[in-house]
């Protein structure tokens, strides 16, 4: 029995983990007992063969664990120009150049569906992007890219929620609204005037004074309304202004379009005139205009952020048209776009104060006159309905006594958060009873000890960044779908894809800040600095947080107590397999730390020497 314990302990120290201790005991029992259950002493050769078998099993266990989590992007991709943020080192690299319709970070052409997905979603592996395209029904020419992108984003959101578990889905979720406590307002009662309760302080009669000069009868001088500007003068002024922006075209050219009855509004007339000017140019914007186009989009899109999808599409078309008409001159194109926006808003608002508006031409087909037949008499009147009297409710026998105790519902007080001056003025940190205010309890992210509300702010910013990312991705897919088979939207689609990547990085940074705040709050509340609870974090966030903690406490971990990491058993993960445990262990071992494993997490015992 002593020999069995010695072999078991030596093999357990060598192969557990990744092998399970119960599996090791079962295999060792087959080696030390025969078929009848009698104990035997294994030879040295049998022990060596048994050790080789255990090595093969442990290697297979490590490979199976790594293969299950190979899709997790725990390290930065090999692409040097990827826009996925490197959280640990704080480096973020993006590309903003566009050459021959290709992104530097994509292997495929930007005009192809896979190349567009690589440029718009660089944090997703190429294998997943290709799989999403293969699963889509239809030809490449008929692919609705927004459906593909929405499906990929949905899968990524589901995967992230599975990694976070239930701790990442609390009541203060980024899409959850704050609970509003409704109060019932009682109607005001009119105070009836009681007879005999009149004022007794009437000390005389009030005599109104009248102006001797009778100035109250003089009519006030109301300002006359300013007359509407002459539309012919407006057209002449607009044409002269356009002639200065678009030389060498004369003002008569623009006046002819404004006076043409074919165009119902000045906006349509100017768009038709600019299209006629640019008819000799190619439909695609030249490559040398790309930088100017990006600058105009950066200036104008935030200024007209309140536009809907259709109006934003017209704005982008106006920018492209103005840039081609001005031959790439940014200042002239900016003035021309703003003039087009003013004309469009004047037409859409119904003011109709800028230029000449024409009625649409009448239809050629004359409609026949309709004959109306009048009724011969009044319509028949229906008899009044028979209203049955309501039955009186039966008298209740068990009516409670008015002198009996009754329960009054508790009124919920609305929580407005801590006072902004509470850290500086101690009186604001206490309630009316003198008790210290710590927010709505000590739950994570609710304020109080360990956190003063930063978690909710981080999640709000993350939700806002994700919303803007989705809007930009939708616009990028629409512009890519709008382009021809060669350019597929060209520089405009690439611009929106780059902006979506930037907001994706902002959302990841805010998610990391929220996860870091949540973990630190748990450590403060537990009063145990030698334990870290990683519930509610993703694999990449957990790795970054653990590296930061070990880096700040590196000297104490090499000399003092080991650091206990709680990752969970994976009860809420897919296939009941923990996601955080193998990912964090792999990253810390590669970083040079001595990491042990237990059922619900890991133990860091120090750094390897040398």
BELFEN-V404656 format. One line per field, one symbol per residue. psi: psi as a letter, one per 40 degrees, with the letter a starting at -180 (. if undefined). burial: b if it has 16 or more other ideal C-beta (glycine too) atoms within 10 Angstrom, else e. Layout:
psi: ???
burial: ???
This chain:
psi: ddddddddddddddehieiidddddddddddeiadeeihihiidddddddddddddddddddddddddfdehgdiiidhdfiehhgddefhhhiieihhfeiideidiideiddddddddgeehidddddddddehhiiddehhddddddddddddddddddddaddegadfidehiihhhhihhhihhhhihhiefiiefgfihhhhhihdefeeehhighhhhhiiihdddddddddddddddgifhiddddddddehedhdiddddddddddddedeiidihideeddddddddddddddfdeiadddddddddddddddddefehdddddddddddddddddddeedfehahhiiiiiidhhhihhhhhiidiiiihiiiihhhihhhiihhdfhiieeihihhihhhhhheiiidedddhddeeiadeeihhfagafiheeiahehfedddddddddddddddddddddddddddddiaeddfdbdddddddddddddddddddddddddddddddddddefgeehhheheiiddddddddddddddfddddedaiihhhheiefdeihffhhddddddddddddeeihhiiadeaihheaiih.
burial: eeeeeebbeebeeebbbbbeeeebeeebeeebeeeeeeeeeeeeeeeeebeeebeebbeebeeebeeebeebebebeebeebbbbebbeeebeebeebeebbbebbebebbbbbbbbbbbbbbbebeebeebbeebeeeeeebebbebbeebbeeeeeeeeebbbebbebebebeeeeeeeeeeeeeeeeeeeeeeeeeeeeeeeeeeeeeeeeeeeeeeeeeeeeeeeebeebbeebbeebbebbeeeebeebbebbeeeebebbbbbbbebbeebbeeeeebbeeebbebbbebbeebbeeeeeeeeeebeebbebbbbbbbbbebbbebbbbbbebbbebbebbeeeeeebbbebeeeeeeeeeeeeeeeeeeeeeeeeeeeeeeeeeeeeeeeeeeeeeeeeeeeeeeeeeeebeeebeeeeeebeeeeeeeeebeeeebbbbbebbbbbbbebbebbbebbebbbbbbbbbbbbbeebeeebbbbbbbbbbbbbbbbbbbbbbbbbbbbbbbbbbbbbebeeeeeebbbbbbbbbbbbbbbbebbeeeeeebeeeeebbbbbbebebbeeeebbbbbbbbbbbeebebbbebeeebbebebbeee
